[in-house]
Amino acid sequence: MPNQLRTVGGLRMLKPLTIDEERSLLPVITRGREAARRLDVESPDVGATRMLRREREEGQRAESTLLRATCGLVRSRVVERGYRFGNEELEAAGVEGLVNALHRFDPQKGNRFSTYANYWIMKLVNQAIRQQAGLSESEMEHVLQLQKLLRSDLAKHFSTKEIAGSLGVSVAKADRKSVV
């Protein structure tokens, strides 16, 4: 596999984690974040400082592993939107969404990180597409609804009337080339 296919936003991709592998990283990340917080606000003795730094570094490595194992999701979402993956703005938006997800993720809520990250990746990729294409929010919603409809049955050729009904617009508006 060429190197460009194995990196996303400068991060080397890892294979996706199993749920057990992901769950094993979450306490390490939590301990690392707590250690970083304590290093910022406390003045521990030399021994405690070493231990906290070690925990912080282990947490950072665990975060890196989680990010790199979830990078494939960025690629999938950009491709799913019908864009070639080489689009650097969309790639950067997806990675930004992934990093936002990591910083906001609360493992105590019981969700998988990849499920949570998917929301943030899609939000920022869609926002980047909207900006690149100069679409309003309602136009972007129509694009997303149309893509969902077309993916629902790849073998079917949808009529303009079916598209209009699905999008909740008139047949005349659905027939305009600018809708897609």
N, C-alpha and C positions, 0 to 999 in steps of 0.2 A: 504494500500500500504506500503510495507516495506520501512524503512527509506533510504536504499541505493538507491531506485528508485526515491526518492524525493530530492536527493542532487546531485550536479554536481560540482566537484572540491572544495568541502567544502561549496558551496553555497546552501542554502535551496531554492529549486525551488518554484516559484509562478506560478499561472495560467497565460497564455499569456494575454497581455494587448490588449484591443480594440484600434483601431486607435485613438479614442478620448482620452482614458486614456493615451496613449503614448504621444500624442500631448500636453496634460495638464502638463506632466512632463518636457518637453523640455525647456520651459521658466524658470522653477525652476532651472534646471541644468545650464542653461546659466547664470542666476543671481548668482548662487553659485560659478561658475568658476570665474566670474568677481569679486565677493567679495574676493575670495581666492587670486586672482591676486593683488587686491588693498591692502589686508593685507600684502602681501609680499613686495610691493614697496612703500607704503605710511606709514605715522605715524599718523593715525587718532586719534582724541580725544577719551576718554573713551566711550562716548555714541555711537559714530560712530563705534568704534571697536566692541562693543557688537552687534550692528545691522549687521555688516559685518560677524561676526562669526556665528550669527544665520542664515544668508542667505547662508553662506558656508556650514553649517551643513544641512540645508534643501536641498541644492543642492546635497550633498553627499548622503543623504537618497533617493533622487529621482534617482540618478545614481544607487544606490544599488537595488532599486525596478526595474528599467529598466533591469539591469543585471540579477537579479533573475527571472524575468518574461520571459527572453529570453534564459535561460539555457536549456530549452527543445529543442531548436534548435540545441544545441551542441549534445545532445543525439540522435536526429533524424539523424543528418549528420554522426555520427559515425556508427550508426546501418545501415544507408543507404549504407554505404561502405561495408557492409557485415561482420563487426567485432562486436563481443560482446561488450557491453558497458563497461564491467569491465576493459577494457584495459586502465590502468592509464595514459600511455603516450598519447594516443589519446584523452582522456578526458582532460588532462592538455593542450594539443595543442589547443583543441576547446575552452577552457576557455580563453587561452591566446589570441586567435583570437577574442573572444568576448570582452575582455578588450581593445585590440588594436582598435577595432571598436568603442568602447565607447569614447576613447581618440581622435580619428580622425573624429568622426561623426560631420557633420555640419548640424544642423536642418534647416538652412536657405535654403538648396538646395531642400527641399520638399520631400525627400525620407523618408520612414519609417525606423526606426532604425533596425528592424528585417531584412529588405531587405538588408540593408547595412552590418549588422553583418554577414549575411549568407556568403557573399564573403570572409570575413576574417576568419571565422570559417572553411570554406571549404579549403581555401588556407593553413592554418596551419595544419589541419587534414590530408590533402593529402600529405603535406610535411613530416609529422610524419610517415605516412604509407610508403612513398617512402624510408625514412631512415630505418625503421624497416625491410622492405622487401629487401633492397639493390637494388632498381630499379633505372634505369636512368630516366630522364625526359620523353623521348620518350616511354619507357616501361610503365611508369605510365599513360601517355596519352592513350595508348592502353587499359590498365586496365579500365580506366574511360570510354572510348568509348564502351568497351564491356559491362560494367555494365549498361550503358545507353541503349544499344541495348537490353539487356536481360530484363530490366524493361519496355521497350516499349510494350511488349506483353508477359505477364507472362505465358500464356497458350501455347505459341508456343515453339516448339523445333527447334532452328535455326541450319541449316546445316553449315558445315565448310565453304562452298562456300559463304553463306550469311554473315558469320562472317568475312571472309577474305575481302569481298567487303565493308562491313561497316567500317572495320579498315584500309582499303587501303593497305593491305599486301597480299602476295602470299598465295595460298591455303596451300602450304607446311608449311609456317610459322604459319598460323592460326591453323594448325593441331598439331603443337608442343604443348605439355602440358605446356611448360614454358611460353607461351604467356599469359596464364591466371594466 
